Amino acid sequence: MDEKNPAQKIIQFLKEGQFPFTPSLIWGAVEQLGIEGAPELVQEVLAEGAREAVRAIERFLDALDIPRPDLSRVEAYLRNEYEAEVSPSLRNRKWGVDLCVKDPHKKRVESWRYTSPIAPSLSGLELHARAGLVTLGDNYSLEIVGDGAFFKTEKKERLTDMAKALSKVKPFLSTIGHEGLPEALQALGNLEEGESRLEGRYILSHGEDFWALRDWPVMGDPALDGMILLERDVSLDFPGDVGVSFRVLWHERSKISTLAYVRFRLGEESLHVNSPRNWTTVSGKDLVASLIQGAIEEELKDTERVGWRHPEPPSTRMLAFLRAFMEHEAPFQALANGTFSPHVTAEFFKDL
């Protein structure tokens, strides 16, 4: 990638955020990156995103043993904020694969049907493509977006079915960097209840009534990440007599994660936030930090409206700590290596 090329800078920015390439989001990236924008630049990014999405569709059809059709019409649609979907379907007792295009309002505008010997084995697996953003999943338990992958189910048979379905499209998975996912799901099915482990690039966990898989790392340590994926209470202690405790909940259908609670401790003082209203996508980077930062933001907003709901308001030091945590790009790393205190001090003096 040519890092000096403004279009490539925008593409990298949007991909890191897992955003589709739309004119509004491209212009937003232009503004955030400080690039001198032009309509030609927007069209260049849109065209590259559409070409990339079409290449993904072609490779998926290859994996389904479907001869490559002419997708020039699909590519033209994708340049105009439309989306394409490849999914198995049963019609008149015959299995096939549908490729359909939907407009920005989700209305189907055009579709094609193909025969495929693999279609009955896909277990609802679908490919969704927009310019710059391709997602593979089943609208139920699995979602793969870029480097990120997340799976959760409460049914062992769903785990088995999805492992088999992914094995059928392994050539496609290899093109997107997830060739080891079918084997990881098979390994997930062999875990004992309460067990977690790292398998290739995925962290696996078998909870009390669920099986879960996520791209690794979550926070970086396999044992810690296993605890987080198991929805266990986690308590972290840092230099300076600082502690952060939390529990992450992983939602099966909505592909999001939330906090059950977060608790901050500074020496003898503590602040507990129960059931924060914030959430984030399961494939986001620095997921735990993002969740906690969102919880802090919501708590501070509530305080501005109705005051503190706690028996005693937090000290000025605690408030400074919360604001510093909320604004830091990598708060846990800074706490661990002892470089967080200057940020707290800076926030402390803001209040004076």
Secondary structure as UniProt FT lines:
FT   TURN            3..4
FT   HELIX           6..16
FT   TURN            17..18
FT   HELIX           23..33
FT   HELIX           39..63
FT   TURN            64..65
FT   HELIX           72..78
FT   TURN            79..81
FT   STRAND          83..91
FT   TURN            92..93
FT   STRAND          94..102
FT   TURN            104..105
FT   STRAND          108..114
FT   TURN            117..118
FT   HELIX           119..121
FT   TURN            123..124
FT   STRAND          126..130
FT   TURN            131..132
FT   STRAND          133..137
FT   STRAND          142..145
FT   TURN            146..147
FT   STRAND          148..153
FT   HELIX           156..168
FT   HELIX           170..175
FT   TURN            176..177
FT   TURN            179..180
FT   HELIX           181..188
FT   TURN            189..190
FT   TURN            193..194
FT   STRAND          196..199
FT   TURN            200..201
FT   STRAND          202..206
FT   STRAND          211..215
FT   HELIX           222..229
FT   TURN            230..231
FT   STRAND          234..238
FT   TURN            239..241
FT   STRAND          242..250
FT   TURN            252..254
FT   STRAND          256..266
FT   TURN            267..268
FT   STRAND          269..274
FT   STRAND          279..281
FT   TURN            282..283
FT   TURN            285..286
FT   HELIX           287..306
FT   HELIX           316..327
FT   HELIX           331..337
FT   HELIX           341..350
//
